[in-house]
Amino acid sequence: MQRPVLAANWKMNHGPTDARALVAAFTARWTPRSDRTIIFFPPAISLTTVVHALGGRTDLAVGVQNIWTEDKGAFTGENSAPIAKDAGARYALVGHSERRHVFRETDAQTAKKCASAVRGGLTPLLCVGELLSEREAGTTNDVVLRQLEAGLSELSPDAIASTLIAYEPVWAIGTGKTATPADAAAVHAAIRTFLDKQIGPRAADVSILYGGSVNTGNAGSLLSTPGIDGLLVGGASLDVGGWATICDT
């Protein structure tokens, strides 16, 4: 059984002042635990604030919400994996649905970003998921596995085995709609089967998270479903009480 991974994606919320306050409130009430991994993904401008506010706690980690494909250069407004790692990040989100559908990030770019993360010493958290129209057309697995294959295409087997995957159906993100545990488990099983074919027994080491309108009411049922190894949480992670409850599920 995988150690649960609970990841908080703050999106474009919580500047340094609010970030510092939330982390202070969370760490004051959260006793270190070794049976789960907790990751904060703040906006890039708040990343170092969160790192410092955690005070060196090794049970809590920080990730960056986005990186560019190159390590450095004339890419105004972007952040690289080496820069994020130097700022204290250990993880990088890649291919979040908002990057794909708002910023038109392609499968090819997700591949380069995953490779860039690994090259820069970060663990990628690769997000995959289908639109409502694709689910209704019965092509969920086709879409998810296409995105997964592309995103991992430039990684070695060892790097794939260390990568985190998040299944986040686009139609369930920020909508209040959530895939049923059975729906999510079916897609997670397809992802696991794909990984088995790619890297064999090491596929068991890959944590597959679910994301999409996760809240305190459904976190428990999702985490208790076989094949769901953790949660990628958006809006519910912005409230310290709700986030602590989910982390303690």
Backbone bond lengths (Angstrom), bond angles and torsions (degrees), N, CA, C in turn:
res aa  C-N    CA-C-N  psi(-1)  N-CA   C-N-CA  omega(-1)  CA-C   N-CA-C  phi
1 M - - - 1.463 - - 1.528 109.24 -
2 Q 1.335 116.48 131.05 1.455 121.33 -179.52 1.532 111.25 -69.22
3 R 1.320 115.52 146.62 1.460 119.38 170.22 1.517 107.42 -72.04
4 P 1.337 119.46 125.33 1.469 120.45 -175.53 1.524 112.74 -57.78
5 V 1.324 115.37 141.05 1.456 122.55 174.66 1.520 107.44 -112.67
6 L 1.330 117.29 121.59 1.462 122.91 178.75 1.519 107.52 -114.30
7 A 1.323 116.25 114.90 1.461 121.18 -174.77 1.522 110.16 -118.26
8 A 1.326 116.04 129.42 1.468 122.86 -178.89 1.521 109.76 -103.89
9 N 1.315 117.10 110.80 1.462 121.62 176.07 1.524 108.50 -98.34
10 W 1.326 115.70 104.67 1.467 119.76 -177.65 1.527 112.91 -78.21
11 K 1.326 117.25 -9.49 1.465 121.70 -178.03 1.537 109.59 52.92
12 M 1.322 119.57 -140.51 1.469 119.82 -178.32 1.532 109.29 -94.43
13 N 1.328 114.81 63.11 1.459 123.02 178.52 1.524 108.92 -138.14
14 H 1.325 116.17 153.50 1.458 124.96 175.15 1.530 112.28 70.39
15 G 1.342 114.74 89.31 1.450 120.46 168.77 1.509 109.35 -69.81
16 P 1.330 118.35 -178.28 1.461 120.64 -175.50 1.527 114.92 -53.58
17 T 1.326 117.62 -40.12 1.474 119.43 -177.88 1.519 111.40 -64.45
18 D 1.340 116.78 -50.91 1.468 120.17 -179.89 1.523 111.57 -68.44
19 A 1.330 116.25 -35.21 1.466 119.77 179.07 1.526 110.66 -62.34
20 R 1.319 115.70 -45.14 1.466 120.53 179.68 1.534 110.48 -60.96
21 A 1.318 116.78 -42.63 1.461 120.77 -178.65 1.524 111.35 -66.38
22 L 1.345 117.27 -42.29 1.457 119.64 -178.92 1.520 111.10 -65.70
23 V 1.324 116.70 -44.00 1.459 119.36 -179.24 1.526 110.78 -65.60
24 A 1.322 116.84 -39.29 1.463 119.79 178.16 1.518 110.75 -61.44
25 A 1.332 116.65 -43.20 1.464 120.45 179.68 1.523 111.06 -66.84
26 F 1.336 116.16 -39.07 1.466 119.47 -179.10 1.517 111.25 -68.19
27 T 1.320 117.88 -48.08 1.464 120.01 -177.45 1.521 112.23 -66.79
28 A 1.331 116.36 -26.09 1.461 119.50 178.37 1.527 111.64 -68.45
29 R 1.330 116.07 -26.98 1.461 118.83 -176.28 1.524 112.54 -109.41
30 W 1.335 117.81 -8.28 1.461 120.15 -175.11 1.522 110.94 -103.06
31 T 1.326 116.21 113.09 1.455 122.04 177.12 1.521 108.84 -80.28
32 P 1.323 117.94 132.27 1.468 119.74 -178.91 1.525 112.17 -53.09
33 R 1.334 114.87 136.00 1.456 121.95 178.48 1.525 108.64 -132.64
34 S 1.317 116.05 142.55 1.466 120.32 -179.21 1.525 112.46 -100.55
35 D 1.340 116.66 2.54 1.459 119.25 -174.40 1.527 113.04 -98.65
36 R 1.324 117.88 10.29 1.457 121.35 178.04 1.521 110.24 -157.55
37 T 1.324 115.24 157.74 1.456 121.97 177.35 1.513 108.91 -109.70
38 I 1.328 117.39 128.35 1.462 122.24 -179.43 1.522 108.47 -119.99
39 I 1.330 115.88 128.07 1.463 121.44 -176.35 1.524 109.84 -127.69
40 F 1.319 117.11 133.38 1.459 122.93 173.02 1.527 109.25 -102.60
41 F 1.338 116.20 130.67 1.458 121.77 174.19 1.530 108.64 -115.73
42 P 1.330 118.13 84.15 1.464 121.41 179.32 1.534 110.24 -82.43
43 P 1.340 117.84 169.41 1.463 119.51 170.12 1.526 109.25 -58.26
44 A 1.317 116.53 150.73 1.469 120.44 -175.02 1.526 112.28 -55.58
45 I 1.336 116.99 -36.59 1.466 119.75 -176.04 1.533 111.34 -71.10
46 S 1.346 117.14 -16.42 1.465 120.94 178.62 1.520 112.66 -103.39
47 L 1.317 117.49 1.31 1.458 120.71 -172.62 1.528 112.48 -60.84
48 T 1.330 117.54 -50.55 1.461 119.09 -178.41 1.529 111.48 -66.17
49 T 1.332 116.64 -31.87 1.466 119.56 176.50 1.519 110.16 -61.45
50 V 1.334 117.03 -44.40 1.462 120.80 179.36 1.520 110.72 -65.29
51 V 1.317 116.95 -43.28 1.471 120.56 178.58 1.526 110.30 -57.21
52 H 1.317 117.55 -47.47 1.462 120.94 -179.20 1.530 111.47 -67.90
53 A 1.343 115.98 -37.63 1.467 119.22 -178.96 1.527 111.83 -67.20
54 L 1.322 117.56 -27.11 1.462 120.54 178.33 1.524 111.41 -71.05
55 G 1.326 116.81 -17.22 1.459 120.46 173.07 1.515 115.03 62.16
56 G 1.314 117.62 31.38 1.457 119.82 177.24 1.512 115.04 81.98
57 R 1.311 117.95 9.07 1.463 120.02 179.11 1.524 110.10 -64.39
58 T 1.316 116.71 122.75 1.454 120.67 -176.34 1.528 112.65 -83.31
59 D 1.330 116.91 -10.01 1.466 119.29 179.71 1.526 111.97 -85.13
60 L 1.330 117.66 -6.32 1.458 122.79 -178.60 1.522 108.75 -126.15
61 A 1.334 116.42 135.36 1.462 120.62 -175.64 1.524 110.17 -123.58
62 V 1.321 114.79 165.52 1.459 121.89 -178.55 1.528 109.24 -127.35
63 G 1.318 115.35 142.45 1.454 120.89 175.87 1.510 110.83 -130.59
64 V 1.321 116.11 165.79 1.457 122.62 177.80 1.529 108.15 -104.34
65 Q 1.332 116.57 143.45 1.458 120.74 -174.20 1.520 114.00 -75.82
66 N 1.321 117.14 -20.37 1.456 120.00 -176.97 1.523 108.73 -162.43
67 I 1.323 116.00 146.64 1.461 121.36 171.95 1.521 108.38 -135.38
68 W 1.329 115.53 160.80 1.452 120.31 174.49 1.527 108.89 -89.19
69 T 1.313 115.63 171.05 1.461 120.37 -174.46 1.529 113.42 -80.64
70 E 1.328 117.73 -17.75 1.458 122.01 -178.33 1.526 110.44 -106.79
71 D 1.328 115.27 158.87 1.465 120.13 -176.67 1.519 113.17 -79.06
72 K 1.329 117.78 -28.54 1.452 122.46 178.88 1.521 108.46 -166.54
73 G 1.342 115.91 169.67 1.454 118.53 176.60 1.511 113.15 135.76
74 A 1.324 115.37 -166.87 1.467 122.17 -175.06 1.522 110.41 -86.41
75 F 1.338 115.54 74.21 1.462 122.18 -179.19 1.528 108.37 -129.89
76 T 1.329 115.37 71.44 1.459 121.58 -174.45 1.527 111.30 -54.34
77 G 1.325 115.52 131.25 1.459 121.75 177.32 1.508 114.73 90.55
78 E 1.325 117.76 -8.14 1.462 120.86 -178.49 1.526 111.49 -99.71
79 N 1.330 115.47 165.39 1.458 122.58 175.27 1.519 108.70 -127.92
80 S 1.315 116.79 143.56 1.455 121.00 -179.56 1.523 110.74 -102.98
81 A 1.324 115.58 165.76 1.461 120.06 176.86 1.526 111.90 -61.38
82 P 1.341 119.81 -45.21 1.469 118.49 178.42 1.532 113.20 -61.15
83 I 1.341 116.98 -38.15 1.468 119.95 178.44 1.526 110.08 -65.73
84 A 1.350 116.51 -43.78 1.462 120.20 -179.91 1.521 110.75 -63.89
85 K 1.327 116.97 -41.26 1.465 119.07 179.06 1.521 110.40 -64.57
86 D 1.326 117.19 -41.53 1.459 120.84 179.17 1.529 110.79 -61.81
87 A 1.336 116.56 -30.73 1.470 121.09 179.15 1.525 112.53 -79.79
88 G 1.338 116.82 -8.25 1.463 120.01 176.87 1.506 115.69 115.15
89 A 1.338 118.04 1.60 1.467 120.82 179.70 1.521 110.40 -74.23
90 R 1.318 115.59 148.42 1.467 121.79 173.61 1.522 111.43 -118.94
91 Y 1.332 116.69 -15.33 1.469 121.69 -176.95 1.528 109.64 -132.11
92 A 1.334 115.76 161.89 1.462 121.34 175.14 1.520 109.46 -140.69
93 L 1.333 116.19 126.00 1.461 119.59 171.13 1.523 108.90 -70.89
94 V 1.314 116.21 138.40 1.463 121.72 176.67 1.530 108.65 -136.05
95 G 1.334 115.94 132.83 1.458 119.98 173.66 1.510 115.67 73.64
96 H 1.339 117.76 22.14 1.471 118.61 175.31 1.522 109.00 -55.38
97 S 1.305 117.33 148.63 1.472 121.26 -174.73 1.522 112.25 -56.19
98 E 1.335 116.96 -32.76 1.464 118.63 178.81 1.525 110.77 -70.83
99 R 1.325 117.48 -33.13 1.460 119.77 174.18 1.534 110.38 -66.81
100 R 1.314 116.14 -38.76 1.464 119.94 -178.48 1.527 111.84 -72.76
101 H 1.340 116.83 -45.20 1.461 119.71 -168.14 1.528 114.50 -101.61
102 V 1.325 118.21 -20.71 1.462 120.75 174.99 1.531 109.73 -94.44
103 F 1.345 115.32 -44.53 1.460 119.98 -176.40 1.526 113.09 -100.32
104 R 1.318 116.30 4.25 1.476 122.57 174.32 1.524 112.95 59.44
105 E 1.302 116.63 37.27 1.457 120.58 176.24 1.527 109.24 -69.69
106 T 1.312 117.71 133.88 1.458 122.41 -175.89 1.520 111.64 -93.99
107 D 1.325 115.29 166.39 1.464 120.03 174.59 1.522 110.43 -58.76
108 A 1.333 116.75 -39.76 1.463 120.30 -179.77 1.521 111.22 -62.23
109 Q 1.334 116.57 -38.08 1.468 119.32 178.23 1.523 111.52 -68.32
110 T 1.333 117.18 -36.71 1.468 118.46 178.14 1.525 110.10 -63.15
111 A 1.320 117.09 -36.75 1.464 119.97 177.64 1.516 110.67 -61.09
112 K 1.325 116.40 -45.99 1.463 120.48 -178.61 1.524 111.28 -68.54
113 K 1.340 116.88 -34.03 1.460 119.07 179.22 1.528 111.77 -71.85
114 C 1.342 116.87 -38.22 1.466 118.73 175.27 1.526 109.95 -62.06
115 A 1.335 116.20 -43.84 1.464 120.09 179.12 1.520 110.90 -63.64
116 S 1.325 116.63 -40.30 1.456 121.13 178.84 1.524 110.94 -63.59
117 A 1.339 116.94 -41.40 1.461 120.58 178.92 1.525 110.60 -60.23
118 V 1.318 116.17 -49.03 1.464 120.10 -178.82 1.521 110.59 -63.14
119 R 1.307 116.04 -43.97 1.471 121.14 179.27 1.526 111.17 -60.20
120 G 1.327 116.32 -34.33 1.462 121.18 -177.89 1.511 114.31 -90.37
121 G 1.331 117.29 4.29 1.455 120.27 175.83 1.515 115.27 88.34
122 L 1.341 117.32 16.62 1.458 121.70 177.31 1.527 110.22 -107.03
123 T 1.321 116.15 153.92 1.464 121.67 173.38 1.521 108.82 -92.28
124 P 1.335 118.75 120.48 1.459 118.99 178.08 1.525 111.70 -75.61
125 L 1.327 114.77 142.87 1.456 121.54 168.66 1.531 105.30 -113.02
126 L 1.327 116.29 96.98 1.456 122.40 -173.92 1.523 110.34 -85.26
127 C 1.332 115.75 123.70 1.466 121.86 -178.62 1.530 110.34 -99.47
128 V 1.313 115.83 136.42 1.461 122.08 177.78 1.525 108.24 -137.32
129 G 1.338 116.69 151.82 1.456 118.89 179.04 1.510 112.49 171.81
130 E 1.317 115.54 159.39 1.461 121.66 -173.57 1.529 112.37 -106.60
131 L 1.333 115.68 156.76 1.458 122.62 171.69 1.529 109.51 -76.29
132 L 1.329 116.56 162.73 1.461 120.06 177.45 1.529 110.76 -59.16
133 S 1.337 117.16 -42.04 1.465 120.40 -179.65 1.525 111.21 -61.64
134 E 1.323 116.81 -33.76 1.463 120.56 179.54 1.524 110.91 -73.51
135 R 1.327 117.10 -37.39 1.470 119.24 175.65 1.522 110.23 -65.18
136 E 1.322 116.71 -44.39 1.463 119.78 -179.30 1.522 111.85 -65.29
137 A 1.337 116.54 -27.17 1.465 120.75 178.15 1.534 112.15 -83.26
138 G 1.322 116.51 -3.29 1.457 120.55 178.73 1.521 114.59 77.22
139 T 1.340 116.15 22.14 1.470 119.59 -176.81 1.533 112.79 -109.65
140 T 1.322 117.16 19.60 1.464 120.63 -177.38 1.523 111.95 -52.50
141 N 1.328 117.14 -54.05 1.464 119.58 -176.66 1.524 111.78 -64.18
142 D 1.323 116.81 -37.11 1.466 119.72 178.54 1.530 110.56 -60.09
143 V 1.340 115.69 -46.04 1.467 120.66 -178.22 1.526 110.60 -66.32
144 V 1.319 116.21 -48.80 1.464 121.15 -176.48 1.527 110.95 -62.53
145 L 1.319 117.05 -44.85 1.460 119.73 -177.46 1.525 111.78 -72.42
146 R 1.334 117.09 -29.63 1.475 119.54 173.78 1.516 110.37 -64.46
147 Q 1.331 116.40 -46.33 1.458 120.42 179.09 1.523 111.16 -64.23
148 L 1.318 116.44 -39.55 1.454 121.38 -179.10 1.530 110.78 -66.05
149 E 1.326 116.37 -48.41 1.455 120.21 -179.60 1.528 111.18 -60.38
150 A 1.321 116.28 -42.83 1.468 120.03 179.79 1.519 110.73 -65.08
151 G 1.319 117.45 -47.73 1.459 120.96 -175.98 1.513 113.68 -61.69
152 L 1.338 116.30 -32.52 1.463 120.62 -177.34 1.520 112.91 -94.91
153 S 1.318 117.38 -0.93 1.461 121.65 -168.02 1.520 114.52 -63.76
154 E 1.326 118.96 -24.57 1.459 120.89 -178.35 1.534 112.87 -102.81
155 L 1.336 116.43 11.78 1.463 120.74 -178.29 1.525 111.24 -103.46
156 S 1.313 115.51 148.26 1.460 121.25 174.08 1.531 109.06 -74.61
157 P 1.334 117.87 162.95 1.468 119.67 175.56 1.526 113.06 -55.08
158 D 1.329 116.72 -39.66 1.471 119.61 178.93 1.524 111.20 -63.34
159 A 1.333 116.48 -41.10 1.462 120.21 179.58 1.524 111.22 -67.63
160 I 1.331 116.68 -39.56 1.469 120.16 177.50 1.521 110.09 -60.57
161 A 1.326 116.65 -41.66 1.465 120.69 -177.73 1.524 112.14 -63.82
162 S 1.338 117.04 -21.71 1.467 120.92 -179.52 1.523 112.98 -98.82
163 T 1.318 117.00 -2.70 1.460 121.70 -177.27 1.527 111.09 -81.64
164 L 1.331 116.40 147.67 1.460 122.01 170.93 1.524 108.36 -97.79
165 I 1.332 116.20 144.78 1.462 122.36 177.46 1.522 108.35 -120.31
166 A 1.319 117.21 140.20 1.460 120.70 174.23 1.528 109.22 -126.30
167 Y 1.326 116.49 122.55 1.463 121.04 171.76 1.521 107.35 -90.42
168 E 1.333 116.02 117.73 1.461 121.05 -179.54 1.524 108.84 -134.06
169 P 1.338 116.85 95.57 1.462 119.07 176.91 1.528 110.04 -59.10
170 V 1.323 116.64 125.86 1.468 120.92 -173.30 1.519 111.10 -59.00
171 W 1.318 116.86 -36.41 1.461 121.28 -177.12 1.528 112.84 -69.09
172 A 1.330 117.34 -10.42 1.469 120.70 -179.10 1.513 113.17 -106.68
173 I 1.326 118.11 1.57 1.465 120.31 -175.22 1.522 110.62 -90.59
174 G 1.329 115.57 114.92 1.458 121.11 178.26 1.517 114.22 70.51
175 T 1.333 117.36 11.68 1.466 120.62 -176.63 1.517 112.44 -103.51
176 G 1.333 116.63 -13.47 1.448 120.52 -173.42 1.514 112.26 87.12
177 K 1.327 116.99 -11.75 1.462 121.50 176.27 1.518 108.68 -87.57
178 T 1.313 115.92 139.87 1.454 120.65 -179.96 1.517 108.99 -131.20
179 A 1.321 116.44 137.20 1.458 118.97 172.51 1.524 108.38 -60.13
180 T 1.316 117.67 142.02 1.459 119.04 176.41 1.524 108.42 -65.14
181 P 1.331 116.95 155.52 1.458 118.18 176.96 1.528 112.20 -53.60
182 A 1.339 117.34 -36.47 1.460 120.26 179.54 1.521 111.44 -67.40
183 D 1.345 116.62 -41.23 1.469 120.23 177.68 1.524 110.19 -61.73
184 A 1.326 115.87 -46.96 1.463 119.95 -179.39 1.517 111.00 -63.70
185 A 1.328 116.89 -42.46 1.457 120.57 -178.65 1.522 111.46 -61.92
186 A 1.337 116.89 -36.41 1.460 120.21 -179.99 1.530 111.10 -64.15
187 V 1.337 116.56 -41.96 1.460 119.78 179.06 1.530 110.26 -70.68
188 H 1.325 116.33 -39.99 1.464 119.55 177.74 1.532 110.68 -60.21
189 A 1.334 116.29 -38.28 1.468 119.97 178.60 1.524 110.83 -64.54
190 A 1.325 116.98 -39.33 1.467 120.58 177.92 1.526 110.58 -64.85
191 I 1.343 116.49 -39.59 1.461 120.57 177.47 1.523 110.14 -63.95
192 R 1.329 116.93 -43.80 1.463 121.24 -179.21 1.533 110.62 -62.90
193 T 1.334 116.54 -40.97 1.459 120.19 178.51 1.526 110.97 -62.44
194 F 1.343 116.16 -41.57 1.459 120.25 177.08 1.531 110.40 -60.58
195 L 1.321 116.47 -45.49 1.461 120.41 -179.55 1.528 111.63 -64.01
196 D 1.328 116.06 -37.70 1.470 120.13 176.86 1.524 110.59 -56.71
197 K 1.325 115.64 -42.36 1.462 120.06 -179.16 1.528 111.35 -69.79
198 Q 1.335 116.26 -29.46 1.458 120.22 -177.77 1.525 112.91 -80.61
199 I 1.322 116.87 -44.50 1.471 119.15 -171.30 1.529 113.34 -132.20
200 G 1.312 117.43 9.84 1.455 119.96 174.47 1.518 113.91 65.29
201 P 1.331 117.72 -141.08 1.467 121.60 -175.19 1.523 114.71 -57.02
202 R 1.344 116.78 -25.14 1.466 119.41 -179.42 1.524 112.39 -67.61
203 A 1.328 116.92 -13.42 1.466 119.97 176.49 1.522 112.00 -59.04
204 A 1.336 115.86 -26.57 1.467 119.82 179.69 1.518 112.13 -66.30
205 D 1.346 117.05 -17.93 1.467 120.70 -179.69 1.525 112.65 -83.64
206 V 1.324 117.67 -12.50 1.465 121.73 -176.08 1.530 109.78 -84.26
207 S 1.321 116.71 123.68 1.469 121.32 176.39 1.522 109.18 -84.30
208 I 1.332 116.18 129.54 1.460 122.41 178.42 1.523 108.03 -112.55
209 L 1.345 115.74 113.40 1.453 122.12 -176.46 1.522 110.33 -95.90
210 Y 1.325 115.51 157.91 1.457 121.32 171.04 1.519 108.62 -109.49
211 G 1.337 117.00 138.91 1.462 121.82 174.90 1.515 110.63 -137.62
212 G 1.308 116.79 142.00 1.464 121.13 178.68 1.505 111.79 144.51
213 S 1.349 116.36 93.62 1.469 122.41 -179.77 1.524 112.44 55.55
214 V 1.331 115.80 40.74 1.463 120.22 174.61 1.520 108.84 -73.74
215 N 1.320 116.74 138.04 1.459 121.18 179.29 1.524 109.53 -146.97
216 T 1.330 116.07 -178.79 1.461 119.47 -177.81 1.519 112.05 -65.99
217 G 1.326 116.70 -22.93 1.462 119.88 -178.62 1.514 114.52 -79.49
218 N 1.326 117.85 -27.74 1.463 118.84 -176.29 1.534 113.60 -114.73
219 A 1.330 117.92 -6.32 1.465 120.37 -176.64 1.523 111.86 -59.32
220 G 1.317 116.76 -41.71 1.457 120.31 -177.48 1.515 113.12 -63.26
221 S 1.342 116.43 -45.78 1.466 119.28 -178.55 1.520 111.09 -67.59
222 L 1.331 116.61 -35.03 1.457 119.35 177.98 1.526 110.96 -67.16
223 L 1.324 116.60 -47.18 1.467 119.90 -177.45 1.525 112.83 -67.42
224 S 1.320 117.11 -24.90 1.464 119.98 -179.88 1.523 112.37 -85.32
225 T 1.322 116.80 -2.04 1.457 121.12 -179.58 1.521 110.27 -84.51
226 P 1.328 118.78 127.10 1.465 120.82 179.10 1.526 111.11 -55.65
227 G 1.328 115.65 134.89 1.457 120.76 178.59 1.510 114.22 96.42
228 I 1.329 118.06 -15.15 1.459 121.30 177.07 1.522 107.76 -99.10
229 D 1.334 115.38 110.88 1.467 121.15 -171.66 1.516 113.83 -97.59
230 G 1.317 117.93 0.55 1.450 120.10 -178.81 1.506 110.72 170.02
231 L 1.335 115.82 -174.63 1.459 121.26 -174.24 1.523 110.43 -136.73
232 L 1.321 115.33 139.09 1.467 122.38 170.32 1.519 106.09 -106.20
233 V 1.317 116.45 112.71 1.460 121.99 -168.16 1.521 110.20 -112.45
234 G 1.328 116.49 132.51 1.451 121.58 178.56 1.514 112.00 -98.92
235 G 1.334 116.80 -102.07 1.459 121.96 -173.27 1.517 114.70 -54.58
236 A 1.326 117.44 -37.53 1.462 120.40 -177.72 1.524 112.69 -68.44
237 S 1.335 117.50 -14.14 1.468 119.20 179.21 1.522 112.38 -87.24
238 L 1.333 117.03 -4.15 1.468 120.58 -179.25 1.523 112.17 -82.64
239 D 1.321 116.71 -14.06 1.466 122.15 178.59 1.519 108.52 -105.89
240 V 1.312 117.74 122.56 1.457 120.65 -172.22 1.519 111.90 -61.85
241 G 1.327 117.32 -37.95 1.465 119.68 -179.60 1.516 111.63 -66.64
242 G 1.325 115.82 -47.41 1.453 120.09 179.96 1.517 111.85 -64.22
243 W 1.324 116.16 -41.31 1.459 120.00 -179.55 1.529 110.46 -65.62
244 A 1.312 118.29 -42.03 1.458 121.08 178.55 1.522 110.50 -62.92
245 T 1.329 116.64 -38.68 1.468 120.11 178.91 1.526 110.57 -63.89
246 I 1.332 116.71 -43.54 1.461 120.15 179.21 1.525 110.43 -64.32
247 C 1.326 116.57 -42.93 1.455 120.28 -179.56 1.526 111.73 -63.04
248 D 1.315 116.49 -27.80 1.461 121.65 -176.91 1.522 112.24 -91.45
249 T 1.343 116.34 0.79 1.472 120.52 -176.49 1.523 110.86 -67.54
